Amino acid sequence: MGTMTRRGTTRQSAAARAAAVLVLGALTVCAACGPTQASGASTTTDPGAAATNPRTPSAAGELAGVPAEYRATYRQLVSNLADLQQQDSAGAVDGPVGQTTMAGALEVADGNRGLGLLEPSTMSTVTATLDEFQSLHMTGVMLEVGYPMLLPTFPNSAAYLSFYEQVANQVHARSMTLLIELNPIFPNPQISSLHPDYAGLTVATYAAQQAEEAQIIVDDFHPTYLTLLDEPSTFAANLGLPIATPAGAVEVLGDELPGIDRGTTLLGAGIGTWENPAIERAIAMTGVNYLSVHVYPTGTRQIAALDQVTQIAAAAHKPLVEDETWLSKSNPDGRPGAGNAVVEQKIKDWSFWAPLDGQFLAAMTTYARDHGFAFVSPFSTDLFAGYLAWTPARDALTKGQVDRLAARVQLANLATGTLSSTAVAYRQAIDG
């Protein structure tokens, strides 16, 4: 195992660092996680730099640190990454090419955290994380705000509005590009600390309410990008609405878009690569300013879908943003019905994945730049501050228990400016 890397400088005062650690109980480690509480000590290890030949992991080397139950997945990911890297070298499709904003998800401010956002120390961790992002040479931030948490009828909406205004002001003060996803809060208590009631919603009532919240975001936060629909199947499952088809996506966007005074904010929508590219094609024909794509599984079908989305955006002459991406472990090939969000967000913390995560971010950065993406944001950016060493005992823990252990390590490292090898790999990819 390698060692962690420390940033040369940090802009935090000692008091701010201490406050960042105090927010330990509020840190979320995924867009679909609730707040955590500090519990016990933990150690973190980092496997260091990525292997130079991703298709041939050595049993005496790279695979030696991988537990037996994860080796088949690890080998599959190695193969998938080799295919993605080969795709990078195959050349770009025709389309608008410009400077890509390299960003990261601000997970500590994710809407699914609910009341955890309002804890006094959370803002100090926001500041520390933005410092970390800038030290990695990122120039953008992805922020996931939950529907319907900003609507006046939702409990504590005024407090959430004030919190996000402060976050947006920090991002703008750093001259970073702000992208906001307006996503339904997860009703699953393992994923979100909030409990939204979606009973009785129709496509029309949802569209009207989301348009109302979108207007609040445009007027108060002034993002450059605002994504209204980014995983139609996830939205459909959470809301209980038929919007995971081309017609369904067009219907909800058709109801929403006319009701939003965009100002200078660009409105967008799109799919995950495991979904039907026909939905993206239909979205491209609506009044959105840009198209969105999420990339997690790296199987052949998903990479082919990414190519299709890229071509759809080019044909429609609309920018393409990759507002979420990370390397899926629970379902590397994106098989229908496989994988589980709760499992995924637990096992992603094991340190033996770090070399593959670094390779993935490097490959996706290359792909996005070669294909003229406007904006790219890795998702699981908590791992930039560290991983957890796997043990059989930890593997038997629940997701929430693993979250708490990981948060303890990550917040301590965030306070001292310590980076994982994945963070270093991303900075190197950004620097080109």
SULZI-V308576 format. One record per pair of residues at least 6 apart in sequence whose ideal C-beta (glycine too) atoms are under 6 Angstrom apart, sorted by the first residue. I is the first residue (numbers start at 0). J is the second residue. Records with the same first field share a line. If there is no record, write none. Layout:
BEGIN
I: J ; J
END
This chain:
BEGIN
0: 44 ; 46
1: 45 ; 47
3: 45 ; 417
4: 418 ; 423
5: 416 ; 417
6: 134 ; 416
9: 416
10: 130
11: 127
15: 123
16: 414
18: 120 ; 123
19: 123 ; 124 ; 127 ; 413 ; 414
20: 410 ; 414
21: 120
22: 120 ; 121 ; 124
23: 37 ; 406 ; 407 ; 410
24: 36 ; 37
25: 34 ; 115 ; 118 ; 121
26: 107 ; 406 ; 410
27: 106 ; 109 ; 112
28: 381 ; 402 ; 405
29: 344
30: 109 ; 143
31: 111 ; 185 ; 190 ; 340
32: 402
33: 191 ; 192
34: 112 ; 115 ; 192
35: 402 ; 403 ; 406
37: 407
38: 403
41: 404 ; 407 ; 408
42: 388
43: 385 ; 386 ; 387 ; 408
44: 350 ; 388
45: 350 ; 353 ; 386 ; 419 ; 420
46: 351 ; 353 ; 354
47: 420
48: 420
49: 354 ; 357 ; 358
50: 61 ; 354
53: 77 ; 80 ; 81 ; 358
54: 81
56: 62 ; 77
62: 70
64: 351
65: 73 ; 351
66: 389
75: 331
76: 331 ; 355
79: 297 ; 331
80: 358
83: 297 ; 362
84: 362
86: 302
87: 362 ; 365 ; 366
91: 369 ; 370
92: 309 ; 310
93: 313
94: 313 ; 371
95: 371
96: 371
99: 367 ; 368 ; 372 ; 375
100: 138 ; 139 ; 176 ; 374
101: 137 ; 375 ; 429
102: 137 ; 139 ; 140 ; 141 ; 376
103: 132 ; 137 ; 376 ; 377 ; 380
104: 141 ; 376 ; 378 ; 380
105: 140 ; 142
106: 381
107: 124 ; 125 ; 128
108: 125 ; 142 ; 166
109: 143
110: 143 ; 144 ; 145 ; 148
111: 184 ; 185 ; 191
113: 192 ; 193
116: 162
117: 158
125: 166
127: 413
129: 169
135: 422 ; 426
136: 426 ; 429
138: 175
139: 175 ; 176 ; 374
140: 170 ; 175 ; 177
141: 178 ; 322 ; 376
142: 179
143: 180 ; 182
144: 179 ; 181
145: 184
146: 181 ; 183 ; 209 ; 212
147: 153 ; 208
148: 159
149: 156 ; 160 ; 212 ; 215
150: 212
164: 219
167: 220
170: 177
176: 223
177: 222 ; 223
178: 224 ; 322 ; 374
179: 216 ; 222 ; 225
180: 226 ; 229 ; 322
181: 213 ; 227
183: 234 ; 237 ; 238
184: 191 ; 193 ; 195
185: 191 ; 237
186: 195
189: 341
197: 238 ; 239
200: 238
202: 240 ; 250 ; 251
203: 254
206: 251 ; 254 ; 255
209: 255
210: 255 ; 258 ; 259
213: 259
214: 259
217: 262 ; 264
222: 264
224: 265
225: 264 ; 266
226: 267 ; 291 ; 322
227: 268
228: 268
229: 269 ; 291
230: 271 ; 293
231: 242 ; 243 ; 248 ; 278
232: 243 ; 274
234: 242
235: 242 ; 243
241: 247
242: 248 ; 251
245: 277 ; 278 ; 281
248: 278 ; 281 ; 282
249: 281 ; 285
252: 268 ; 285
256: 286
265: 288 ; 289
266: 287 ; 288
267: 287 ; 289 ; 291
268: 282 ; 287 ; 291
269: 279 ; 290 ; 291 ; 292
270: 278 ; 279
271: 293
272: 294 ; 301 ; 304 ; 305
273: 296 ; 301 ; 333
276: 304 ; 307
279: 308 ; 311
280: 311
283: 290 ; 311 ; 315
289: 317 ; 318 ; 320
290: 312 ; 317 ; 319
291: 320 ; 322
292: 308 ; 321
293: 323
294: 324
295: 325 ; 327
296: 327 ; 330 ; 331 ; 332 ; 333
298: 332 ; 333
301: 333
309: 370
312: 319
318: 373
319: 372
320: 373 ; 374
321: 367 ; 372 ; 375
322: 376
323: 378
324: 363 ; 377
325: 378 ; 379
326: 355 ; 356 ; 359
328: 346 ; 347
329: 338 ; 339 ; 342 ; 343
330: 337 ; 338
341: 398
345: 398 ; 401
347: 379
348: 386 ; 387 ; 401 ; 405
349: 389
350: 386 ; 388
353: 386 ; 420 ; 421
356: 421
357: 420 ; 421 ; 424
360: 377 ; 424 ; 425 ; 428
361: 424 ; 428
364: 428
367: 375
381: 409
382: 421
383: 419 ; 422
384: 409 ; 412 ; 413
385: 408 ; 409 ; 412 ; 419
387: 404 ; 405
END
